[in-house]
Amino acid sequence: MERERILADMPELSVTLLEFSREHGQITVAEAASISHASRHTIKDHLKALVDQGHLVLHGAGRGAWYGLS
């Protein structure tokens, strides 16, 4: 029930990114761009928000960076 409330308050792109990372264990900016067709800048903003909210954890930096579940 709590999960549904959290997801309902999120933008659709953030929900998509979070669900992909749950299904695959991780997500990269390139994967996010491929599945969402959003700009890399927009994706990075959503991923940063998910990290700030504690839903994802950033691993690495630069081109090799990926996001996993916290």
HTML snippet that shows the backbone in 3Dmol.js (N, CA, C, O; Angstrom):
<script src="https://3Dmol.org/build/3Dmol-min.js"></script>
<div id="view" style="width:600px;height:400px;position:relative"></div>
<script>
const pdb = `
ATOM      1  N   MET A   1       0.817  -1.178   0.000  1.00  0.00           N
ATOM      2  CA  MET A   1       0.000   0.000   0.000  1.00  0.00           C
ATOM      3  C   MET A   1       0.870   1.256   0.000  1.00  0.00           C
ATOM      4  O   MET A   1       0.596   2.197  -0.745  1.00  0.00           O
ATOM      5  N   GLU A   2       1.917   1.278   0.829  1.00  0.00           N
ATOM      6  CA  GLU A   2       2.833   2.415   0.883  1.00  0.00           C
ATOM      7  C   GLU A   2       3.541   2.588  -0.466  1.00  0.00           C
ATOM      8  O   GLU A   2       3.718   3.712  -0.936  1.00  0.00           O
ATOM      9  N   ARG A   3       3.939   1.484  -1.080  1.00  0.00           N
ATOM     10  CA  ARG A   3       4.621   1.526  -2.374  1.00  0.00           C
ATOM     11  C   ARG A   3       3.739   2.177  -3.438  1.00  0.00           C
ATOM     12  O   ARG A   3       4.224   2.985  -4.230  1.00  0.00           O
ATOM     13  N   GLU A   4       2.476   1.840  -3.464  1.00  0.00           N
ATOM     14  CA  GLU A   4       1.562   2.416  -4.440  1.00  0.00           C
ATOM     15  C   GLU A   4       1.412   3.922  -4.242  1.00  0.00           C
ATOM     16  O   GLU A   4       1.323   4.671  -5.214  1.00  0.00           O
ATOM     17  N   ARG A   5       1.383   4.365  -2.991  1.00  0.00           N
ATOM     18  CA  ARG A   5       1.254   5.795  -2.713  1.00  0.00           C
ATOM     19  C   ARG A   5       2.501   6.536  -3.183  1.00  0.00           C
ATOM     20  O   ARG A   5       2.405   7.613  -3.771  1.00  0.00           O
ATOM     21  N   ILE A   6       3.658   5.961  -2.923  1.00  0.00           N
ATOM     22  CA  ILE A   6       4.913   6.589  -3.352  1.00  0.00           C
ATOM     23  C   ILE A   6       4.959   6.681  -4.870  1.00  0.00           C
ATOM     24  O   ILE A   6       5.291   7.731  -5.418  1.00  0.00           O
ATOM     25  N   LEU A   7       4.632   5.599  -5.546  1.00  0.00           N
ATOM     26  CA  LEU A   7       4.660   5.592  -7.008  1.00  0.00           C
ATOM     27  C   LEU A   7       3.628   6.553  -7.596  1.00  0.00           C
ATOM     28  O   LEU A   7       3.879   7.164  -8.634  1.00  0.00           O
ATOM     29  N   ALA A   8       2.482   6.694  -6.953  1.00  0.00           N
ATOM     30  CA  ALA A   8       1.443   7.591  -7.447  1.00  0.00           C
ATOM     31  C   ALA A   8       1.891   9.047  -7.402  1.00  0.00           C
ATOM     32  O   ALA A   8       1.430   9.863  -8.200  1.00  0.00           O
ATOM     33  N   ASP A   9       2.783   9.377  -6.478  1.00  0.00           N
ATOM     34  CA  ASP A   9       3.267  10.755  -6.333  1.00  0.00           C
ATOM     35  C   ASP A   9       4.440  11.074  -7.246  1.00  0.00           C
ATOM     36  O   ASP A   9       4.871  12.225  -7.315  1.00  0.00           O
ATOM     37  N   MET A  10       4.965  10.071  -7.952  1.00  0.00           N
ATOM     38  CA  MET A  10       6.139  10.254  -8.812  1.00  0.00           C
ATOM     39  C   MET A  10       5.736  10.572 -10.244  1.00  0.00           C
ATOM     40  O   MET A  10       4.672  10.161 -10.707  1.00  0.00           O
ATOM     41  N   PRO A  11       6.605  11.317 -10.948  1.00  0.00           N
ATOM     42  CA  PRO A  11       6.382  11.504 -12.384  1.00  0.00           C
ATOM     43  C   PRO A  11       6.457  10.151 -13.104  1.00  0.00           C
ATOM     44  O   PRO A  11       7.146   9.238 -12.649  1.00  0.00           O
ATOM     45  N   GLU A  12       5.760  10.034 -14.201  1.00  0.00           N
ATOM     46  CA  GLU A  12       5.699   8.774 -14.941  1.00  0.00           C
ATOM     47  C   GLU A  12       7.085   8.273 -15.345  1.00  0.00           C
ATOM     48  O   GLU A  12       7.348   7.073 -15.271  1.00  0.00           O
ATOM     49  N   LEU A  13       7.969   9.167 -15.767  1.00  0.00           N
ATOM     50  CA  LEU A  13       9.316   8.748 -16.166  1.00  0.00           C
ATOM     51  C   LEU A  13      10.069   8.146 -14.988  1.00  0.00           C
ATOM     52  O   LEU A  13      10.758   7.138 -15.149  1.00  0.00           O
ATOM     53  N   SER A  14       9.951   8.740 -13.820  1.00  0.00           N
ATOM     54  CA  SER A  14      10.621   8.200 -12.631  1.00  0.00           C
ATOM     55  C   SER A  14      10.111   6.808 -12.294  1.00  0.00           C
ATOM     56  O   SER A  14      10.894   5.930 -11.930  1.00  0.00           O
ATOM     57  N   VAL A  15       8.818   6.602 -12.411  1.00  0.00           N
ATOM     58  CA  VAL A  15       8.237   5.282 -12.151  1.00  0.00           C
ATOM     59  C   VAL A  15       8.790   4.272 -13.148  1.00  0.00           C
ATOM     60  O   VAL A  15       9.143   3.156 -12.766  1.00  0.00           O
ATOM     61  N   THR A  16       8.868   4.650 -14.417  1.00  0.00           N
ATOM     62  CA  THR A  16       9.399   3.770 -15.455  1.00  0.00           C
ATOM     63  C   THR A  16      10.839   3.384 -15.148  1.00  0.00           C
ATOM     64  O   THR A  16      11.202   2.212 -15.253  1.00  0.00           O
ATOM     65  N   LEU A  17      11.658   4.350 -14.773  1.00  0.00           N
ATOM     66  CA  LEU A  17      13.064   4.086 -14.468  1.00  0.00           C
ATOM     67  C   LEU A  17      13.208   3.190 -13.244  1.00  0.00           C
ATOM     68  O   LEU A  17      14.040   2.282 -13.226  1.00  0.00           O
ATOM     69  N   LEU A  18      12.408   3.445 -12.238  1.00  0.00           N
ATOM     70  CA  LEU A  18      12.463   2.646 -11.020  1.00  0.00           C
ATOM     71  C   LEU A  18      12.009   1.209 -11.280  1.00  0.00           C
ATOM     72  O   LEU A  18      12.631   0.269 -10.786  1.00  0.00           O
ATOM     73  N   GLU A  19      10.944   1.032 -12.042  1.00  0.00           N
ATOM     74  CA  GLU A  19      10.464  -0.315 -12.365  1.00  0.00           C
ATOM     75  C   GLU A  19      11.481  -1.082 -13.199  1.00  0.00           C
ATOM     76  O   GLU A  19      11.679  -2.277 -12.979  1.00  0.00           O
ATOM     77  N   PHE A  20      12.133  -0.413 -14.159  1.00  0.00           N
ATOM     78  CA  PHE A  20      13.162  -1.076 -14.966  1.00  0.00           C
ATOM     79  C   PHE A  20      14.307  -1.536 -14.071  1.00  0.00           C
ATOM     80  O   PHE A  20      14.790  -2.660 -14.207  1.00  0.00           O
ATOM     81  N   SER A  21      14.742  -0.673 -13.157  1.00  0.00           N
ATOM     82  CA  SER A  21      15.850  -1.046 -12.273  1.00  0.00           C
ATOM     83  C   SER A  21      15.450  -2.180 -11.336  1.00  0.00           C
ATOM     84  O   SER A  21      16.297  -2.995 -10.971  1.00  0.00           O
ATOM     85  N   ARG A  22      14.191  -2.254 -10.941  1.00  0.00           N
ATOM     86  CA  ARG A  22      13.730  -3.370 -10.104  1.00  0.00           C
ATOM     87  C   ARG A  22      13.729  -4.669 -10.898  1.00  0.00           C
ATOM     88  O   ARG A  22      14.115  -5.715 -10.376  1.00  0.00           O
ATOM     89  N   GLU A  23      13.299  -4.613 -12.150  1.00  0.00           N
ATOM     90  CA  GLU A  23      13.232  -5.812 -12.987  1.00  0.00           C
ATOM     91  C   GLU A  23      14.616  -6.324 -13.377  1.00  0.00           C
ATOM     92  O   GLU A  23      14.826  -7.534 -13.452  1.00  0.00           O
ATOM     93  N   HIS A  24      15.566  -5.413 -13.626  1.00  0.00           N
ATOM     94  CA  HIS A  24      16.874  -5.798 -14.154  1.00  0.00           C
ATOM     95  C   HIS A  24      18.005  -5.657 -13.134  1.00  0.00           C
ATOM     96  O   HIS A  24      19.144  -6.023 -13.425  1.00  0.00           O
ATOM     97  N   GLY A  25      17.712  -5.140 -11.967  1.00  0.00           N
ATOM     98  CA  GLY A  25      18.730  -5.010 -10.929  1.00  0.00           C
ATOM     99  C   GLY A  25      19.544  -3.738 -11.012  1.00  0.00           C
ATOM    100  O   GLY A  25      20.187  -3.347 -10.039  1.00  0.00           O
ATOM    101  N   GLN A  26      19.523  -3.089 -12.163  1.00  0.00           N
ATOM    102  CA  GLN A  26      20.251  -1.842 -12.331  1.00  0.00           C
ATOM    103  C   GLN A  26      19.764  -1.141 -13.590  1.00  0.00           C
ATOM    104  O   GLN A  26      19.032  -1.718 -14.394  1.00  0.00           O
ATOM    105  N   ILE A  27      20.186   0.123 -13.751  1.00  0.00           N
ATOM    106  CA  ILE A  27      19.844   0.881 -14.944  1.00  0.00           C
ATOM    107  C   ILE A  27      20.961   1.882 -15.221  1.00  0.00           C
ATOM    108  O   ILE A  27      21.547   2.444 -14.295  1.00  0.00           O
ATOM    109  N   THR A  28      21.248   2.097 -16.494  1.00  0.00           N
ATOM    110  CA  THR A  28      22.204   3.112 -16.915  1.00  0.00           C
ATOM    111  C   THR A  28      21.444   4.218 -17.629  1.00  0.00           C
ATOM    112  O   THR A  28      20.277   4.052 -17.982  1.00  0.00           O
ATOM    113  N   VAL A  29      22.110   5.348 -17.840  1.00  0.00           N
ATOM    114  CA  VAL A  29      21.481   6.448 -18.563  1.00  0.00           C
ATOM    115  C   VAL A  29      21.160   6.004 -19.992  1.00  0.00           C
ATOM    116  O   VAL A  29      20.107   6.351 -20.526  1.00  0.00           O
ATOM    117  N   ALA A  30      22.055   5.245 -20.607  1.00  0.00           N
ATOM    118  CA  ALA A  30      21.822   4.767 -21.978  1.00  0.00           C
ATOM    119  C   ALA A  30      20.594   3.857 -22.046  1.00  0.00           C
ATOM    120  O   ALA A  30      19.782   3.974 -22.964  1.00  0.00           O
ATOM    121  N   GLU A  31      20.461   2.955 -21.079  1.00  0.00           N
ATOM    122  CA  GLU A  31      19.273   2.086 -21.049  1.00  0.00           C
ATOM    123  C   GLU A  31      18.011   2.910 -20.852  1.00  0.00           C
ATOM    124  O   GLU A  31      16.989   2.661 -21.490  1.00  0.00           O
ATOM    125  N   ALA A  32      18.091   3.891 -19.964  1.00  0.00           N
ATOM    126  CA  ALA A  32      16.934   4.744 -19.698  1.00  0.00           C
ATOM    127  C   ALA A  32      16.531   5.514 -20.949  1.00  0.00           C
ATOM    128  O   ALA A  32      15.341   5.652 -21.236  1.00  0.00           O
ATOM    129  N   ALA A  33      17.500   6.010 -21.688  1.00  0.00           N
ATOM    130  CA  ALA A  33      17.203   6.731 -22.928  1.00  0.00           C
ATOM    131  C   ALA A  33      16.567   5.801 -23.950  1.00  0.00           C
ATOM    132  O   ALA A  33      15.664   6.202 -24.684  1.00  0.00           O
ATOM    133  N   SER A  34      17.029   4.581 -23.997  1.00  0.00           N
ATOM    134  CA  SER A  34      16.503   3.611 -24.955  1.00  0.00           C
ATOM    135  C   SER A  34      15.048   3.252 -24.664  1.00  0.00           C
ATOM    136  O   SER A  34      14.245   3.140 -25.590  1.00  0.00           O
ATOM    137  N   ILE A  35      14.706   3.073 -23.408  1.00  0.00           N
ATOM    138  CA  ILE A  35      13.336   2.647 -23.087  1.00  0.00           C
ATOM    139  C   ILE A  35      12.355   3.802 -22.999  1.00  0.00           C
ATOM    140  O   ILE A  35      11.151   3.603 -23.162  1.00  0.00           O
ATOM    141  N   SER A  36      12.855   5.019 -22.740  1.00  0.00           N
ATOM    142  CA  SER A  36      11.929   6.130 -22.510  1.00  0.00           C
ATOM    143  C   SER A  36      11.889   7.144 -23.651  1.00  0.00           C
ATOM    144  O   SER A  36      10.913   7.880 -23.792  1.00  0.00           O
ATOM    145  N   HIS A  37      12.933   7.185 -24.460  1.00  0.00           N
ATOM    146  CA  HIS A  37      13.057   8.160 -25.547  1.00  0.00           C
ATOM    147  C   HIS A  37      13.080   9.601 -25.031  1.00  0.00           C
ATOM    148  O   HIS A  37      12.812  10.537 -25.784  1.00  0.00           O
ATOM    149  N   ALA A  38      13.399   9.773 -23.756  1.00  0.00           N
ATOM    150  CA  ALA A  38      13.559  11.108 -23.173  1.00  0.00           C
ATOM    151  C   ALA A  38      15.006  11.554 -23.378  1.00  0.00           C
ATOM    152  O   ALA A  38      15.877  10.733 -23.668  1.00  0.00           O
ATOM    153  N   SER A  39      15.258  12.844 -23.227  1.00  0.00           N
ATOM    154  CA  SER A  39      16.628  13.347 -23.384  1.00  0.00           C
ATOM    155  C   SER A  39      17.496  12.876 -22.220  1.00  0.00           C
ATOM    156  O   SER A  39      16.998  12.608 -21.127  1.00  0.00           O
ATOM    157  N   ARG A  40      18.787  12.781 -22.470  1.00  0.00           N
ATOM    158  CA  ARG A  40      19.720  12.339 -21.436  1.00  0.00           C
ATOM    159  C   ARG A  40      19.677  13.302 -20.235  1.00  0.00           C
ATOM    160  O   ARG A  40      19.787  12.873 -19.087  1.00  0.00           O
ATOM    161  N   HIS A  41      19.519  14.583 -20.506  1.00  0.00           N
ATOM    162  CA  HIS A  41      19.463  15.568 -19.421  1.00  0.00           C
ATOM    163  C   HIS A  41      18.244  15.312 -18.524  1.00  0.00           C
ATOM    164  O   HIS A  41      18.355  15.330 -17.298  1.00  0.00           O
ATOM    165  N   THR A  42      17.103  15.077 -19.132  1.00  0.00           N
ATOM    166  CA  THR A  42      15.879  14.798 -18.372  1.00  0.00           C
ATOM    167  C   THR A  42      16.042  13.519 -17.562  1.00  0.00           C
ATOM    168  O   THR A  42      15.652  13.466 -16.395  1.00  0.00           O
ATOM    169  N   ILE A  43      16.611  12.497 -18.173  1.00  0.00           N
ATOM    170  CA  ILE A  43      16.824  11.218 -17.482  1.00  0.00           C
ATOM    171  C   ILE A  43      17.740  11.413 -16.284  1.00  0.00           C
ATOM    172  O   ILE A  43      17.457  10.906 -15.198  1.00  0.00           O
ATOM    173  N   LYS A  44      18.836  12.144 -16.470  1.00  0.00           N
ATOM    174  CA  LYS A  44      19.761  12.382 -15.368  1.00  0.00           C
ATOM    175  C   LYS A  44      19.075  13.117 -14.217  1.00  0.00           C
ATOM    176  O   LYS A  44      19.335  12.825 -13.049  1.00  0.00           O
ATOM    177  N   ASP A  45      18.204  14.063 -14.542  1.00  0.00           N
ATOM    178  CA  ASP A  45      17.459  14.781 -13.497  1.00  0.00           C
ATOM    179  C   ASP A  45      16.567  13.822 -12.703  1.00  0.00           C
ATOM    180  O   ASP A  45      16.508  13.895 -11.476  1.00  0.00           O
ATOM    181  N   HIS A  46      15.876  12.926 -13.406  1.00  0.00           N
ATOM    182  CA  HIS A  46      14.992  11.974 -12.736  1.00  0.00           C
ATOM    183  C   HIS A  46      15.792  10.968 -11.908  1.00  0.00           C
ATOM    184  O   HIS A  46      15.401  10.632 -10.790  1.00  0.00           O
ATOM    185  N   LEU A  47      16.908  10.491 -12.452  1.00  0.00           N
ATOM    186  CA  LEU A  47      17.740   9.544 -11.704  1.00  0.00           C
ATOM    187  C   LEU A  47      18.318  10.200 -10.456  1.00  0.00           C
ATOM    188  O   LEU A  47      18.367   9.578  -9.395  1.00  0.00           O
ATOM    189  N   LYS A  48      18.755  11.454 -10.575  1.00  0.00           N
ATOM    190  CA  LYS A  48      19.277  12.172  -9.406  1.00  0.00           C
ATOM    191  C   LYS A  48      18.200  12.313  -8.340  1.00  0.00           C
ATOM    192  O   LYS A  48      18.471  12.135  -7.152  1.00  0.00           O
ATOM    193  N   ALA A  49      16.975  12.632  -8.762  1.00  0.00           N
ATOM    194  CA  ALA A  49      15.870  12.752  -7.800  1.00  0.00           C
ATOM    195  C   ALA A  49      15.608  11.419  -7.109  1.00  0.00           C
ATOM    196  O   ALA A  49      15.352  11.388  -5.905  1.00  0.00           O
ATOM    197  N   LEU A  50      15.671  10.318  -7.857  1.00  0.00           N
ATOM    198  CA  LEU A  50      15.458   8.997  -7.262  1.00  0.00           C
ATOM    199  C   LEU A  50      16.570   8.652  -6.273  1.00  0.00           C
ATOM    200  O   LEU A  50      16.315   8.000  -5.260  1.00  0.00           O
ATOM    201  N   VAL A  51      17.790   9.079  -6.555  1.00  0.00           N
ATOM    202  CA  VAL A  51      18.901   8.884  -5.611  1.00  0.00           C
ATOM    203  C   VAL A  51      18.671   9.733  -4.368  1.00  0.00           C
ATOM    204  O   VAL A  51      18.821   9.252  -3.245  1.00  0.00           O
ATOM    205  N   ASP A  52      18.309  10.998  -4.570  1.00  0.00           N
ATOM    206  CA  ASP A  52      18.075  11.910  -3.438  1.00  0.00           C
ATOM    207  C   ASP A  52      16.940  11.423  -2.536  1.00  0.00           C
ATOM    208  O   ASP A  52      16.967  11.639  -1.325  1.00  0.00           O
ATOM    209  N   GLN A  53      15.941  10.761  -3.136  1.00  0.00           N
ATOM    210  CA  GLN A  53      14.804  10.247  -2.374  1.00  0.00           C
ATOM    211  C   GLN A  53      15.110   8.889  -1.732  1.00  0.00           C
ATOM    212  O   GLN A  53      14.296   8.374  -0.965  1.00  0.00           O
ATOM    213  N   GLY A  54      16.268   8.309  -2.037  1.00  0.00           N
ATOM    214  CA  GLY A  54      16.662   7.044  -1.436  1.00  0.00           C
ATOM    215  C   GLY A  54      16.152   5.804  -2.154  1.00  0.00           C
ATOM    216  O   GLY A  54      16.245   4.702  -1.613  1.00  0.00           O
ATOM    217  N   HIS A  55      15.617   5.958  -3.357  1.00  0.00           N
ATOM    218  CA  HIS A  55      15.113   4.799  -4.103  1.00  0.00           C
ATOM    219  C   HIS A  55      16.216   4.080  -4.868  1.00  0.00           C
ATOM    220  O   HIS A  55      16.171   2.860  -5.033  1.00  0.00           O
ATOM    221  N   LEU A  56      17.213   4.841  -5.338  1.00  0.00           N
ATOM    222  CA  LEU A  56      18.318   4.280  -6.098  1.00  0.00           C
ATOM    223  C   LEU A  56      19.638   4.733  -5.497  1.00  0.00           C
ATOM    224  O   LEU A  56      19.698   5.712  -4.754  1.00  0.00           O
ATOM    225  N   VAL A  57      20.705   3.996  -5.838  1.00  0.00           N
ATOM    226  CA  VAL A  57      22.055   4.344  -5.414  1.00  0.00           C
ATOM    227  C   VAL A  57      22.922   4.439  -6.660  1.00  0.00           C
ATOM    228  O   VAL A  57      22.884   3.553  -7.513  1.00  0.00           O
ATOM    229  N   LEU A  58      23.707   5.516  -6.769  1.00  0.00           N
ATOM    230  CA  LEU A  58      24.613   5.702  -7.887  1.00  0.00           C
ATOM    231  C   LEU A  58      25.887   4.917  -7.632  1.00  0.00           C
ATOM    232  O   LEU A  58      26.478   5.004  -6.556  1.00  0.00           O
ATOM    233  N   HIS A  59      26.307   4.145  -8.639  1.00  0.00           N
ATOM    234  CA  HIS A  59      27.550   3.379  -8.571  1.00  0.00           C
ATOM    235  C   HIS A  59      28.454   3.848  -9.707  1.00  0.00           C
ATOM    236  O   HIS A  59      28.060   3.807 -10.873  1.00  0.00           O
ATOM    237  N   GLY A  60      29.652   4.288  -9.375  1.00  0.00           N
ATOM    238  CA  GLY A  60      30.586   4.736 -10.394  1.00  0.00           C
ATOM    239  C   GLY A  60      30.351   6.180 -10.796  1.00  0.00           C
ATOM    240  O   GLY A  60      29.570   6.907 -10.182  1.00  0.00           O
ATOM    241  N   ALA A  61      31.064   6.572 -11.860  1.00  0.00           N
ATOM    242  CA  ALA A  61      30.962   7.943 -12.361  1.00  0.00           C
ATOM    243  C   ALA A  61      31.198   7.939 -13.863  1.00  0.00           C
ATOM    244  O   ALA A  61      31.786   7.009 -14.415  1.00  0.00           O
ATOM    245  N   GLY A  62      30.738   8.979 -14.500  1.00  0.00           N
ATOM    246  CA  GLY A  62      30.955   9.121 -15.934  1.00  0.00           C
ATOM    247  C   GLY A  62      30.216   8.073 -16.746  1.00  0.00           C
ATOM    248  O   GLY A  62      29.116   7.652 -16.387  1.00  0.00           O
ATOM    249  N   ARG A  63      30.829   7.660 -17.840  1.00  0.00           N
ATOM    250  CA  ARG A  63      30.178   6.736 -18.768  1.00  0.00           C
ATOM    251  C   ARG A  63      29.899   5.368 -18.159  1.00  0.00           C
ATOM    252  O   ARG A  63      28.989   4.670 -18.605  1.00  0.00           O
ATOM    253  N   GLY A  64      30.658   4.980 -17.158  1.00  0.00           N
ATOM    254  CA  GLY A  64      30.478   3.671 -16.544  1.00  0.00           C
ATOM    255  C   GLY A  64      29.495   3.663 -15.383  1.00  0.00           C
ATOM    256  O   GLY A  64      29.307   2.631 -14.739  1.00  0.00           O
ATOM    257  N   ALA A  65      28.878   4.783 -15.114  1.00  0.00           N
ATOM    258  CA  ALA A  65      27.964   4.876 -13.967  1.00  0.00           C
ATOM    259  C   ALA A  65      26.692   4.082 -14.216  1.00  0.00           C
ATOM    260  O   ALA A  65      26.194   3.988 -15.338  1.00  0.00           O
ATOM    261  N   TRP A  66      26.184   3.513 -13.125  1.00  0.00           N
ATOM    262  CA  TRP A  66      24.907   2.820 -13.171  1.00  0.00           C
ATOM    263  C   TRP A  66      24.199   3.022 -11.845  1.00  0.00           C
ATOM    264  O   TRP A  66      24.810   3.384 -10.840  1.00  0.00           O
ATOM    265  N   TYR A  67      22.911   2.782 -11.866  1.00  0.00           N
ATOM    266  CA  TYR A  67      22.060   2.992 -10.688  1.00  0.00           C
ATOM    267  C   TYR A  67      21.439   1.674 -10.287  1.00  0.00           C
ATOM    268  O   TYR A  67      20.904   0.944 -11.121  1.00  0.00           O
ATOM    269  N   GLY A  68      21.514   1.374  -8.992  1.00  0.00           N
ATOM    270  CA  GLY A  68      20.919   0.156  -8.471  1.00  0.00           C
ATOM    271  C   GLY A  68      19.963   0.482  -7.337  1.00  0.00           C
ATOM    272  O   GLY A  68      19.919   1.606  -6.836  1.00  0.00           O
ATOM    273  N   LEU A  69      19.213  -0.511  -6.954  1.00  0.00           N
ATOM    274  CA  LEU A  69      18.266  -0.331  -5.854  1.00  0.00           C
ATOM    275  C   LEU A  69      19.006  -0.085  -4.557  1.00  0.00           C
ATOM    276  O   LEU A  69      20.075  -0.645  -4.313  1.00  0.00           O
ATOM    277  N   SER A  70      18.426   0.755  -3.739  1.00  0.00           N
ATOM    278  CA  SER A  70      19.064   1.032  -2.441  1.00  0.00           C
ATOM    279  C   SER A  70      18.698  -0.015  -1.423  1.00  0.00           C
ATOM    280  O   SER A  70      19.142   0.056  -0.277  1.00  0.00           O
TER     281      SER A  70
END
`;
const viewer = $3Dmol.createViewer("view");
viewer.addModel(pdb, "pdb");
viewer.setStyle({}, {cartoon: {color: "spectrum"}});
viewer.zoomTo();
viewer.render();
</script>
